[in-house]
């Protein structure tokens, strides 16, 4: 199960830096997760200040 970024995202980039496989990028000031590359580790969710990443 991969993670997805919700509407709560504020585009801070904390999750981008936390992702160990580089599956997250910023697009139009919002984070986006490549679900094919996501390893479901939860690092993004643990780092996000607004709890935007959610398990799908």
Buried (B, 14 or more C-beta within 10 A) or exposed (E): EBBBBBEEBEBBBBBBEBBEEEBBBBEEEBBBBEEEEBEEBEBBBEBBEEEBBEEE
